[in-house]
Amino acid sequence: MAADLLQNVHTRYNLLTAEWVLVSPHRNKRPWQGKVEAAAGLQRPAYMADCYLCPGNHRAEGVENPVYTEPYAFTNDFAALIPGTPEGRFEEDGLLIAHSQQGQCRVICFSPRHDLTLPQMELAAIEKVVQLWKEEYVNLAANPSIRYIQIFENKGEIMGCSNPHPHGQIWAQSEVPTELVKETRQQQAYYEKNHRSLLADYLALEEKKKERIVCENEHFVALVPFWAVWPYETMIISRRQVADIREFTPAEQAALASILKRLTTRYDNLFQTSFPYSAGMHQAPVNDGAYPGWHWHMHFYPPLLRSATVKKFMVGYEMLASPQRDITPEMAAAQLQVMREVHFLEK
């Protein structure tokens, strides 16, 4: 059956969400006459006078950025979540239901340089980004009204990124969002049944098989999940079970920075482009009791399918029925495994 998974149509189970993905390996051979995206621009200046994230420039609301030289965080000027939102609930006949939501949104500028992305940054600079993520998480979790904190990055125009300056975001909110409810339920159920971490056991199996691991170090493993939906989707899992970033030691923070650089460099080298993605950490809810089953991990969802200009579209069957992929996770992993970890733009 294992061999058949590489060539026959089948569905795979996502153990983190209890959902299924349809895999159709033969469709990878179909001709493509659909939309072709513009290739990502590779040359940008280190500073742009009209960039609202560059040091010393004014943002849209008139606030002036400091002349920062290291990663810099500020409250989003157009935040989707706002602190102090009045509490309220609406319900009509048990059919129309809504309630208020409080929170805070932060922006994290990774570097003062406009022309860099994570794979092109020095390792020491990425370590400072990880440290700032941790500091922001600690500060946001100190607010007792916050239940979940989402650290994420949208990279590239194709992923809706509104500014190419290297940056990410942190959204903290007063309830646990949908995807995290699913993952919490699955991990807790497995822990209650087996008294072990779901992802620790999954990682042990992946390390035994060696089919989908992309790169690894002493503290983290980057792999293509067995149930991956996006063509070159990956996940970073901490070897040690921790609930959230606050528990990482200095050595683990440095190792996280290293594997982030190594993985994203492989991404860029795959199609020799600034590889777009949405990426984010999944961590346990905060201020909501103990979650002994939770295991820190980070998802990468890149849209590119065949080249720097052909993307995967989630439409039709994917929107109405179930996620579907053509290239198997094993094929994607094999391509990423052979990529060099020296960025293609480096001489």
C-alpha positions in Angstrom: 0.0 0.0 0.0 2.9 2.4 0.8 4.1 2.2 -2.8 0.6 2.7 -4.1 0.4 6.0 -2.3 2.9 7.4 -4.7 0.9 6.7 -7.9 -2.7 5.9 -7.0 -5.5 8.3 -6.0 -6.2 8.2 -2.3 -7.1 10.3 0.7 -4.9 11.1 3.7 -5.8 11.8 7.3 -4.7 15.0 9.0 -4.1 13.9 12.6 -4.0 17.5 13.8 -7.5 18.5 12.5 -9.3 15.2 11.9 -9.8 16.2 8.3 -8.9 14.5 5.0 -7.1 15.5 1.8 -7.5 14.0 -1.6 -4.2 13.1 -3.3 -4.2 12.6 -7.1 -0.6 11.9 -8.2 -1.4 11.4 -11.9 -2.7 15.0 -12.3 0.7 16.4 -11.9 1.3 15.5 -15.6 -1.6 17.6 -16.9 -0.8 20.5 -19.2 -1.1 24.0 -17.8 -2.7 26.8 -19.8 -4.1 28.7 -16.8 -3.0 31.9 -15.0 0.7 32.6 -14.8 1.8 34.9 -12.0 4.5 37.6 -12.4 7.8 36.4 -11.0 8.7 37.9 -7.6 11.1 40.8 -7.9 14.6 40.0 -6.7 16.2 43.4 -6.6 15.1 46.0 -4.1 16.9 48.9 -2.5 18.0 48.6 1.2 15.9 51.7 2.0 12.8 53.2 0.3 11.6 56.7 1.2 8.0 55.8 0.6 8.0 52.5 2.6 6.0 52.9 5.8 8.0 50.2 7.5 11.5 51.5 6.8 13.4 53.2 9.7 12.6 56.9 10.2 9.7 56.9 7.8 6.1 58.0 8.6 3.4 55.3 8.7 -0.1 55.9 7.2 -1.5 57.4 10.4 1.4 59.8 10.7 3.5 58.0 13.3 7.2 58.2 12.7 9.2 55.0 13.0 12.3 55.2 15.1 15.6 54.8 13.2 15.7 51.2 14.4 18.7 48.9 13.7 17.3 45.6 15.0 13.9 44.0 14.8 11.2 46.4 15.7 7.6 45.9 16.9 4.6 48.3 17.0 0.8 48.1 17.3 -0.8 47.7 13.8 -2.3 51.1 12.7 -5.2 49.2 11.0 -5.6 46.4 13.5 -8.3 43.7 12.9 -8.6 43.2 16.7 -8.9 46.2 19.1 -8.5 46.2 22.9 -11.4 47.5 24.9 -14.1 46.5 22.4 -17.4 46.6 24.4 -18.7 43.1 25.4 -21.9 42.1 23.7 -23.7 39.2 22.2 -26.4 38.9 19.5 -28.7 35.9 18.9 -31.9 35.5 17.1 -33.9 32.2 17.1 -30.7 30.3 17.7 -29.8 30.9 14.0 -28.2 34.3 13.9 -25.4 34.4 16.4 -22.5 36.8 17.0 -20.5 38.1 19.9 -17.8 40.8 20.5 -14.1 40.0 20.2 -11.3 41.9 21.9 -7.6 41.7 21.1 -4.5 43.4 19.8 -2.4 43.2 16.6 1.3 43.8 16.5 3.6 44.3 13.5 7.2 42.8 13.7 9.7 44.4 11.3 12.4 41.7 10.9 15.1 44.0 9.7 15.7 47.7 9.1 16.7 46.7 5.5 14.0 46.8 2.9 15.7 44.3 0.6 16.1 41.3 2.9 13.9 38.3 3.7 14.5 35.7 6.4 16.6 33.4 4.2 18.9 36.3 3.2 19.4 37.6 6.8 22.3 36.8 8.9 21.7 34.1 11.5 22.4 36.4 14.4 19.7 38.8 13.0 17.1 36.0 12.8 17.9 35.0 16.4 16.9 38.6 17.4 13.6 38.1 15.6 13.0 34.9 17.6 13.8 36.8 20.8 11.4 39.6 19.9 8.7 37.1 19.1 9.2 35.6 22.6 9.1 39.0 24.3 6.0 40.0 22.5 4.3 36.7 23.4 5.2 37.2 27.0 3.8 40.7 27.1 0.6 39.8 25.3 0.0 36.7 27.4 0.2 38.8 30.6 -3.2 40.3 29.6 -5.7 38.0 31.4 -8.4 38.6 28.7 -6.2 37.0 26.0 -6.8 33.4 25.2 -4.8 32.9 22.0 -1.7 34.5 20.4 -1.0 33.9 16.7 2.5 34.7 15.4 2.6 34.6 11.6 4.2 36.0 8.4 2.7 36.5 4.9 5.5 36.7 2.4 5.1 37.9 -1.2 2.4 39.7 -3.2 0.9 36.4 -4.2 0.0 35.8 -0.5 -1.5 39.3 -0.1 1.4 40.9 1.5 0.8 44.6 1.3 4.5 45.7 1.8 7.6 43.8 0.7 9.6 45.1 3.7 10.4 42.0 5.7 7.9 41.8 8.5 5.3 39.6 10.2 2.4 40.0 12.6 1.1 38.8 15.9 -2.6 38.8 16.6 -3.8 38.2 20.2 -7.5 37.6 20.9 -10.0 36.8 23.6 -11.1 33.4 22.2 -9.4 30.4 20.6 -9.8 30.5 16.8 -11.2 27.7 14.7 -8.0 26.0 13.5 -6.6 26.0 17.0 -9.8 24.5 18.4 -9.4 21.6 16.1 -5.7 21.1 16.9 -6.3 21.4 20.6 -9.1 18.8 20.5 -7.0 16.3 18.6 -3.8 16.7 20.7 -5.7 16.5 24.0 -7.7 13.4 23.0 -4.4 11.6 22.0 -2.7 12.6 25.2 -5.6 11.4 27.4 -5.6 8.1 25.6 -1.8 7.5 25.3 -0.3 9.8 27.9 2.1 11.1 25.3 2.3 14.0 22.8 0.7 13.3 19.5 3.4 15.2 17.6 6.2 13.6 19.5 5.0 10.2 18.4 4.3 11.4 14.9 7.8 12.9 14.8 9.4 9.7 16.0 7.7 7.8 13.1 8.8 10.4 10.6 12.4 10.1 11.8 12.2 6.4 11.5 10.9 6.5 7.9 13.1 9.4 6.7 10.8 9.9 3.7 9.5 13.4 4.3 12.1 15.1 6.5 13.6 18.2 4.8 16.2 19.3 7.4 16.8 19.0 11.1 19.0 20.0 14.0 19.4 19.2 17.7 16.1 20.9 18.7 13.9 21.0 15.6 12.8 19.0 12.6 11.4 20.5 9.3 9.3 18.1 7.3 6.5 17.8 4.7 3.5 16.5 6.7 2.0 13.2 5.5 -1.3 15.0 5.1 0.1 18.2 3.5 -2.4 20.2 1.4 -0.3 22.8 -0.3 2.3 21.5 -2.9 5.4 22.4 -0.8 3.8 22.7 2.6 6.1 22.0 5.5 6.0 22.0 9.3 8.7 22.6 11.9 8.2 20.5 15.1 10.2 21.0 18.3 11.9 17.8 19.5 11.1 18.7 23.1 7.4 19.0 23.9 6.7 22.6 24.9 3.3 24.4 24.9 4.6 27.7 23.5 7.6 29.9 22.7 8.0 31.1 26.3 9.5 27.7 27.2 12.3 27.7 24.7 15.8 27.8 26.1 18.4 30.1 24.5 19.8 27.1 22.7 16.4 26.2 21.3 15.9 29.8 20.2 19.1 29.8 18.3 18.2 26.4 16.8 14.8 27.7 15.7 16.5 30.7 14.0 18.9 28.3 12.2 16.2 25.9 10.9 14.1 28.9 9.7 17.0 30.1 7.7 17.8 26.7 6.3 14.2 25.9 5.3 13.4 29.2 3.8 16.7 29.1 1.8 15.8 25.8 0.4 12.4 27.3 -0.6 14.0 30.2 -2.4 16.5 27.8 -4.2 13.7 25.5 -5.4 12.5 27.8 -8.1 15.2 30.5 -7.7 12.8 33.1 -6.5 11.7 34.8 -3.4 9.5 31.9 -2.4 6.1 33.2 -1.1 4.2 31.6 1.8 2.0 32.1 4.8 3.7 30.7 7.9 2.8 30.7 11.5 3.4 29.1 14.9 0.7 27.0 16.5 0.8 27.1 20.3 -1.4 26.3 23.3 -4.1 28.7 24.4 -3.1 31.0 27.2 -4.9 32.1 30.4 -7.2 29.1 30.0 -5.9 26.3 32.2 -3.4 23.5 31.4 -3.0 21.9 28.0 -0.7 18.9 28.7 -1.2 17.5 25.2 -0.1 20.6 23.3 3.2 20.5 21.3 4.7 23.6 19.6 4.9 23.5 15.8 5.1 25.9 12.9 3.2 25.6 9.6 4.5 26.9 6.2 1.8 27.1 3.4 3.4 28.1 0.1 1.2 28.5 -3.0 3.7 27.7 -5.8 3.0 24.5 -7.7 5.2 24.0 -10.7 7.4 27.0 -11.0 7.9 30.6 -9.7 5.0 31.7 -11.8 2.4 28.9 -11.5 0.5 28.6 -8.2 -2.0 26.2 -6.7 -5.6 27.4 -6.6 -7.9 26.3 -3.9 -11.2 26.5 -5.9 -14.1 24.3 -7.0 -13.8 20.9 -5.3 -11.3 22.3 -2.7 -13.7 25.0 -1.7 -16.9 22.9 -1.8 -15.8 19.5 -0.8 -12.2 18.7 0.4 -8.6 19.9 -0.1 -6.9 18.1 -3.0 -3.3 18.0 -4.2 -1.5 16.5 -7.2 2.2 16.2 -6.2 2.6 13.8 -3.3 4.2 15.0 -0.1 7.0 12.5 -0.7 7.7 14.0 -4.1 7.7 17.5 -2.6 10.0 16.4 0.2 12.4 14.8 -2.2 12.8 18.0 -4.2 13.3 20.1 -1.0 15.8 17.6 0.4 18.3 18.1 -2.4 18.2 21.9 -2.3 21.4 23.6 -1.2 21.4 25.8 2.0 23.4 28.6 0.4 21.0 31.1 -1.1 21.1 31.2 -4.9 21.7 35.0 -4.8 24.8 34.6 -2.7 28.1 34.7 -4.7 
